[in-house]
Amino acid sequence: MVIIKTVTALFMIKINIGCGRDYREGWLNVDISKDCKADAYLDIRKNTLSGSWYGEQIDGGAEEVYISGVLEQIGSNEEFIHALNECWRVLKNGGIITIVVPNAKYAIAHRDPMDIRKFTHDTFRYFIDGTQEYNHYGSVYGFKPWHALSIEENQRHILTVTMRK
């Protein structure tokens, strides 16, 4: 066990949640579906991320979390809060999360029948510490506090949101 912990400390932990066909070498690739290649199979809506690579929980040790095509498919508020807070839990202080979701202002967000939660640029203000939306609502809902780094939108109207723990 001590050897495993020593090895863990030597590597930057990066987690790719909802990896699907985007398997990333050097990352902990996680997905709910066993039909895709992943290092761990779990439901981020309900489960905690444990160190499948390391044999221990990844509490505050990850440098980066990438989550694409997942959050828009979580319908339950409780499960959505759990998923976002689980990302916060596994990140070290100063760790980065990158969220990729369709912009609800455009048709792309309404095409996929599995997409049930909608996002705009302003949605993320509910997660950002110090904003009126976070102070009045997000913190009361139970979201952990994030710090905004950037929100970018590509030509297909896909939002890429980067926040820091």
Backbone bond lengths (Angstrom), bond angles and torsions (degrees), N, CA, C in turn:
res aa  C-N    CA-C-N  psi(-1)  N-CA   C-N-CA  omega(-1)  CA-C   N-CA-C  phi
1 M - - - 1.452 - - 1.531 110.70 -
2 V 1.296 118.63 -40.37 1.461 121.47 179.03 1.516 110.55 -63.80
3 I 1.321 116.84 -39.07 1.460 120.88 178.81 1.520 110.17 -62.35
4 I 1.310 117.77 -43.33 1.468 121.51 179.09 1.515 110.45 -60.44
5 K 1.321 117.46 -44.32 1.457 120.40 -179.81 1.521 111.06 -64.39
6 T 1.326 117.71 -36.47 1.454 121.27 177.76 1.524 110.29 -65.50
7 V 1.319 116.90 -43.85 1.458 121.25 178.22 1.525 109.68 -62.16
8 T 1.330 117.98 -43.36 1.461 122.01 179.53 1.518 111.03 -56.66
9 A 1.295 117.16 -42.21 1.459 121.10 -177.27 1.525 112.36 -65.57
10 L 1.325 117.41 -21.62 1.452 120.96 -177.57 1.529 113.04 -79.83
11 F 1.320 117.33 -19.07 1.459 121.71 -174.62 1.516 111.45 -114.67
12 M 1.327 115.21 146.12 1.455 119.76 172.74 1.516 107.24 -78.69
13 I 1.315 116.21 128.94 1.451 120.52 178.80 1.521 108.56 -88.89
14 K 1.326 115.39 122.26 1.460 122.27 175.47 1.520 106.70 -126.27
15 I 1.335 115.88 134.41 1.455 120.90 -174.63 1.524 109.82 -120.47
16 N 1.317 115.81 127.76 1.461 124.32 178.60 1.524 107.67 -108.74
17 I 1.337 116.32 99.27 1.466 121.45 -175.97 1.520 109.44 -90.12
18 G 1.331 115.94 129.52 1.457 120.96 -176.58 1.507 110.36 74.93
19 C 1.322 116.26 44.16 1.464 120.99 -171.50 1.524 113.07 -60.88
20 G 1.336 117.80 -34.42 1.466 119.18 -179.10 1.512 111.38 51.88
21 R 1.325 117.01 -121.58 1.471 121.86 179.39 1.527 111.92 -91.19
22 D 1.322 117.27 1.66 1.471 122.13 -178.29 1.534 110.21 -98.90
23 Y 1.332 116.88 61.37 1.463 121.39 177.30 1.522 108.34 -71.82
24 R 1.331 116.29 125.70 1.461 121.18 -176.70 1.525 109.74 -112.35
25 E 1.311 116.21 120.58 1.468 121.08 177.20 1.528 108.93 -62.96
26 G 1.314 116.38 138.18 1.458 121.66 178.38 1.520 113.71 84.12
27 W 1.319 117.35 -0.88 1.460 122.94 178.40 1.531 108.41 -110.18
28 L 1.327 116.24 159.92 1.454 122.14 167.75 1.525 105.16 -87.84
29 N 1.320 116.70 106.00 1.459 123.20 -177.00 1.516 108.84 -92.96
30 V 1.336 115.36 123.67 1.456 122.02 -173.57 1.521 108.86 -124.65
31 D 1.337 116.35 138.53 1.455 120.16 174.60 1.524 108.92 -152.46
32 I 1.318 115.54 158.45 1.456 121.55 176.99 1.525 110.93 -80.62
33 S 1.344 116.49 -28.78 1.465 122.34 -173.87 1.522 111.91 -92.71
34 K 1.308 115.33 128.79 1.465 120.21 175.85 1.526 111.59 -81.80
35 D 1.334 116.59 3.57 1.460 121.18 176.32 1.522 111.98 -82.71
36 C 1.327 117.26 -5.49 1.460 120.36 177.72 1.524 109.41 -120.36
37 K 1.308 115.49 161.23 1.462 121.08 177.95 1.524 108.39 -76.56
38 A 1.329 116.80 124.38 1.462 122.49 177.92 1.525 108.20 -149.06
39 D 1.309 116.00 162.41 1.461 120.90 176.32 1.522 110.96 -88.61
40 A 1.325 115.56 -25.31 1.462 121.35 179.06 1.520 108.35 -145.16
41 Y 1.321 115.88 142.79 1.459 121.72 178.46 1.525 107.82 -115.97
42 L 1.323 114.96 117.25 1.454 119.54 178.32 1.517 109.84 -159.73
43 D 1.316 114.62 164.70 1.457 122.94 -179.70 1.519 108.06 -101.00
44 I 1.328 117.30 105.47 1.470 122.36 -176.48 1.525 111.58 -63.30
45 R 1.325 117.17 -18.34 1.467 120.59 177.98 1.517 111.68 -69.51
46 K 1.344 116.60 -24.95 1.468 120.30 -172.03 1.513 114.25 -128.83
47 N 1.325 117.09 -30.76 1.460 121.39 -172.72 1.523 112.08 -96.85
48 T 1.319 115.06 165.10 1.455 120.46 173.10 1.518 108.66 -100.90
49 L 1.308 115.30 152.00 1.457 120.97 177.37 1.519 108.16 -81.53
50 S 1.312 115.67 113.95 1.462 119.24 175.23 1.512 107.69 -106.47
51 G 1.283 116.09 160.50 1.459 120.91 -174.81 1.514 112.74 -76.66
52 S 1.320 116.59 77.49 1.459 120.34 179.80 1.524 111.38 -58.00
53 W 1.321 116.45 -33.38 1.460 120.01 177.69 1.519 111.38 -75.99
54 Y 1.336 116.24 -29.11 1.460 120.62 -165.58 1.523 114.20 -115.18
55 G 1.331 118.38 -8.02 1.449 120.28 179.44 1.514 113.71 71.90
56 E 1.309 117.88 22.75 1.461 121.86 179.41 1.519 108.76 -151.09
57 Q 1.311 117.18 164.09 1.466 119.33 176.53 1.524 109.67 -72.77
58 I 1.328 115.05 147.93 1.459 120.76 -178.67 1.525 107.62 -98.01
59 D 1.297 117.26 66.75 1.464 121.27 179.84 1.513 109.92 -83.29
60 G 1.323 116.53 110.18 1.454 120.90 174.79 1.510 115.07 61.17
61 G 1.318 118.23 29.11 1.455 120.02 -178.18 1.525 115.20 -114.72
62 A 1.313 116.91 -9.18 1.469 119.56 -176.37 1.521 111.00 -82.05
63 E 1.302 115.00 140.19 1.464 121.98 176.39 1.523 111.26 -80.72
64 E 1.346 115.09 -35.20 1.457 119.41 -172.08 1.523 110.59 -150.96
65 V 1.334 115.07 143.35 1.464 122.61 171.49 1.521 107.28 -125.54
66 Y 1.329 115.83 133.16 1.461 122.45 175.76 1.520 106.48 -119.75
67 I 1.339 117.16 125.87 1.458 120.96 -178.47 1.524 108.59 -136.35
68 S 1.324 115.17 112.31 1.462 121.60 -174.78 1.518 109.53 -129.92
69 G 1.339 116.44 132.42 1.454 121.08 176.64 1.511 113.96 72.21
70 V 1.315 117.39 23.83 1.465 121.10 -176.00 1.531 111.49 -118.77
71 L 1.313 117.23 -55.14 1.468 120.26 -171.81 1.517 113.14 -59.72
72 E 1.326 117.40 -33.62 1.466 120.00 -179.34 1.535 112.00 -71.32
73 Q 1.331 117.16 -10.41 1.460 120.52 -179.33 1.530 112.97 -102.68
74 I 1.318 117.20 8.51 1.468 121.16 178.97 1.528 108.46 -101.15
75 G 1.320 116.74 114.91 1.460 121.20 -176.55 1.513 114.24 -86.70
76 S 1.308 117.61 -43.40 1.461 121.87 -175.97 1.526 111.04 -70.93
77 N 1.326 116.58 132.27 1.470 120.47 177.18 1.521 111.56 -59.81
78 E 1.329 117.29 -42.34 1.462 121.01 -178.69 1.529 110.59 -63.22
79 E 1.324 116.56 -41.91 1.461 120.08 179.55 1.526 111.65 -69.32
80 F 1.327 116.37 -35.97 1.462 120.76 177.71 1.534 110.36 -64.36
81 I 1.325 116.51 -46.79 1.474 121.17 178.44 1.527 109.48 -61.45
82 H 1.334 117.28 -43.43 1.466 120.47 179.14 1.531 110.87 -59.40
83 A 1.328 117.01 -46.52 1.471 120.76 -177.20 1.524 111.18 -61.81
84 L 1.333 116.92 -47.71 1.461 120.00 -178.59 1.530 111.06 -67.08
85 N 1.321 117.06 -40.36 1.466 120.37 178.79 1.521 112.22 -70.48
86 E 1.325 118.11 -28.24 1.462 121.06 175.59 1.527 109.84 -67.53
87 C 1.322 116.68 -38.07 1.472 120.40 174.49 1.525 109.92 -61.64
88 W 1.315 117.06 -43.14 1.467 122.80 179.05 1.526 109.91 -62.27
89 R 1.346 116.71 -42.95 1.466 121.67 -176.68 1.520 112.06 -61.89
90 V 1.328 117.32 -42.44 1.464 119.21 -174.13 1.520 112.97 -78.37
91 L 1.331 117.02 -18.53 1.469 119.61 -179.95 1.520 111.52 -77.74
92 K 1.310 116.08 143.50 1.458 120.16 171.85 1.530 108.14 -74.41
93 N 1.311 118.15 163.68 1.465 120.51 174.59 1.518 108.53 -59.22
94 G 1.314 115.94 129.31 1.456 121.33 -176.39 1.518 113.60 88.65
95 G 1.349 116.64 -5.18 1.461 121.12 178.34 1.529 110.70 -66.15
96 I 1.321 115.22 158.57 1.468 122.49 -172.43 1.525 110.58 -113.91
97 I 1.340 115.32 136.96 1.456 121.35 169.55 1.522 108.04 -114.52
98 T 1.327 115.64 137.06 1.457 122.00 173.10 1.518 107.30 -118.01
99 I 1.326 115.46 120.57 1.462 122.70 -178.39 1.522 108.01 -111.60
100 V 1.326 116.80 131.55 1.458 121.50 178.12 1.529 108.16 -120.51
101 V 1.343 115.86 118.99 1.465 122.68 -178.33 1.531 109.53 -144.78
102 P 1.323 118.09 155.24 1.468 119.72 175.35 1.528 110.97 -75.02
103 N 1.327 116.12 147.66 1.462 122.23 177.37 1.528 108.48 -79.63
104 A 1.333 116.69 121.58 1.466 122.56 -175.93 1.521 113.74 -65.18
105 K 1.318 117.84 -13.11 1.464 120.56 178.97 1.527 112.54 -75.66
106 Y 1.341 117.05 -5.26 1.458 121.03 -175.07 1.530 110.64 -128.97
107 A 1.326 115.38 159.21 1.464 122.56 -175.93 1.528 113.08 -56.85
108 I 1.316 117.68 -30.17 1.469 120.66 -177.65 1.532 112.04 -55.04
109 A 1.321 117.06 -31.14 1.464 121.38 -178.11 1.527 112.38 -77.95
110 H 1.315 116.79 -8.24 1.466 120.44 -175.05 1.519 112.83 -117.01
111 R 1.326 117.70 5.25 1.463 121.78 -177.07 1.525 113.23 -83.07
112 D 1.309 115.64 -47.08 1.462 120.96 -174.83 1.532 108.91 -75.30
113 P 1.339 118.14 120.02 1.460 119.85 -178.35 1.525 113.45 -66.49
114 M 1.320 117.81 -13.12 1.467 120.83 178.09 1.527 112.27 -87.41
115 D 1.322 117.48 -14.57 1.471 120.97 -179.75 1.519 109.47 -82.00
116 I 1.326 116.22 113.48 1.463 120.79 -176.90 1.529 113.46 -119.90
117 R 1.305 118.07 -14.93 1.469 121.65 177.41 1.519 107.51 -107.23
118 K 1.318 116.98 136.67 1.461 121.65 -173.89 1.527 110.72 -113.35
119 F 1.347 115.62 147.51 1.460 122.46 -177.07 1.524 110.70 -133.73
120 T 1.317 115.90 143.73 1.457 123.48 168.03 1.523 106.42 -129.13
121 H 1.322 116.60 177.65 1.472 119.84 176.13 1.533 110.40 -54.08
122 D 1.324 116.71 -42.54 1.463 121.29 -175.21 1.532 114.24 -71.17
123 T 1.311 117.78 -21.71 1.468 120.62 179.24 1.523 110.89 -54.85
124 F 1.308 116.40 -37.90 1.467 120.32 -173.02 1.521 112.99 -72.60
125 R 1.325 117.36 -13.07 1.467 120.93 175.64 1.538 110.89 -64.18
126 Y 1.322 117.89 -22.00 1.468 122.31 178.08 1.529 111.82 -72.62
127 F 1.329 116.92 -13.78 1.462 121.84 -179.54 1.524 112.44 -107.17
128 I 1.344 117.24 -12.52 1.463 122.09 -171.43 1.524 110.57 -91.39
129 D 1.309 115.89 116.67 1.463 122.58 179.40 1.529 110.60 -56.00
130 G 1.314 115.94 133.56 1.458 121.04 176.25 1.519 114.29 95.54
131 T 1.333 118.28 -14.06 1.459 119.03 176.75 1.529 109.07 -80.33
132 Q 1.300 115.43 157.21 1.465 119.97 178.05 1.535 110.28 -60.73
133 E 1.336 116.39 -40.30 1.461 120.39 -179.56 1.528 111.99 -63.49
134 Y 1.337 116.68 -40.44 1.467 118.91 178.03 1.526 110.49 -69.62
135 N 1.325 116.43 -46.71 1.460 119.92 -176.91 1.524 112.73 -61.72
136 H 1.336 117.37 -39.28 1.459 120.87 -176.93 1.524 114.32 -89.02
137 Y 1.320 117.03 -29.96 1.461 119.71 -173.08 1.526 113.43 -126.03
138 G 1.325 117.39 -57.87 1.460 121.19 -173.89 1.518 114.29 -54.65
139 S 1.331 116.95 -44.72 1.472 119.55 179.58 1.526 110.81 -67.51
140 V 1.334 116.78 -34.38 1.462 121.15 177.77 1.525 110.52 -69.94
141 Y 1.329 117.25 -36.91 1.466 121.23 176.86 1.525 111.40 -64.57
142 G 1.336 116.20 -26.03 1.461 120.35 179.33 1.511 115.19 111.84
143 F 1.343 118.26 8.65 1.464 120.33 177.93 1.516 110.63 -71.36
144 K 1.321 116.10 139.69 1.456 121.72 172.42 1.529 108.03 -73.15
145 P 1.337 117.84 152.67 1.475 120.23 -175.62 1.529 113.48 -79.38
146 W 1.331 115.49 128.70 1.453 122.70 176.27 1.524 108.91 -111.18
147 H 1.327 116.25 164.89 1.464 123.01 175.12 1.519 107.34 -121.06
148 A 1.319 116.27 126.80 1.466 121.54 -176.01 1.515 110.89 -71.59
149 L 1.310 115.96 138.40 1.455 121.94 172.20 1.528 110.27 -114.42
150 S 1.340 116.49 -51.34 1.467 118.49 178.71 1.520 111.18 -161.82
151 I 1.320 114.35 153.83 1.468 122.30 169.73 1.517 106.03 -132.74
152 E 1.321 115.26 118.23 1.458 121.07 -179.40 1.522 108.66 -121.55
153 E 1.320 115.74 152.23 1.457 121.21 178.85 1.524 108.12 -130.45
154 N 1.333 116.46 129.17 1.456 119.03 179.43 1.531 110.97 -88.85
155 Q 1.316 117.20 -177.40 1.465 122.47 -176.39 1.523 112.69 -66.31
156 R 1.321 116.75 -22.21 1.468 121.11 178.30 1.527 111.55 -88.60
157 H 1.334 117.26 2.77 1.467 124.41 -179.99 1.527 112.65 68.86
158 I 1.314 115.12 37.11 1.458 122.15 172.54 1.524 106.94 -97.59
159 L 1.327 116.27 127.62 1.453 121.93 178.85 1.526 109.95 -88.03
160 T 1.315 116.57 135.27 1.453 122.67 170.49 1.519 106.22 -118.50
161 V 1.327 114.08 112.85 1.469 121.30 -174.96 1.518 108.38 -110.45
162 T 1.314 116.51 127.96 1.450 121.44 178.42 1.522 108.72 -117.27
163 M 1.344 114.69 125.80 1.470 120.76 -179.99 1.527 108.38 -131.93
164 R 1.315 114.43 159.08 1.470 121.39 179.94 1.517 108.57 -118.84
165 K 1.325 115.29 142.36 1.465 120.44 175.94 1.517 109.23 -75.49
